[in-house]
Amino acid sequence: MKKLIGKTDLEDALKNLDKLTHEEARMAVAQNLKATHNVDERVRGIANTVEAIDNRVAGVDDRVAKVDDRVAGVDEQVAGIDDRVAKVDDRVAGVDERVAGVDERVAGVDSRVACVDDKVASVDDKVKMVGDKVAEVIHGAQNYLRSTADGTLRPRTAQMEGKQRWLCNKLPTM
């Protein structure tokens, strides 16, 4: 009678162990999925930031083009009128100061773009790490499924044989 009771306890313990093992595997996959999702969201945020900076740079380009147009108009006036050359030079000097200010702003945007590039590289590294971990999980799952493809598992003990047959019948075959 004690042998039967002991076997039932052992079988119950093996069932619980099997349940916990499957639950742990599901939790690991869920954590990897969550990490991948977080990285994806961060990459999207960085892409939006880069796009916003690109739009600002385009706006600066438009303003620089307008300044260039004004300088060209001033040059035509300088060529035609000697008496007004001094006044035109003052205006050109003012335009040069504005161009210098635009250059400083462009340099500031360049440094911000470089910072974004660094962050994107960091995110790329993290995405690669997550991808490698996901590949390891997939590889392990494939190996496990291949080892059970013939419908039998290699039992560690004779008592586990019945449990493993049951498990093999539940697993999809490839």
Secondary structure, 3 states (H helix, E strand, C coil): CHHHHHHHHHHHHHHHHHHHHHHHHHHHHHHHHHHHHHHHHHHHHHHHHHHHHHHHHHHHHHHHHHHHHHHHHHHHHHHHCCCCHHHHHHHHHHHHHHHHHHHHHHHHHHHHHHHHHHHHHHHHHHHHHHHHHHHHHHHHHHHHHHHCCCCCCCCCCHHHHHHHHHHHHHCCCC
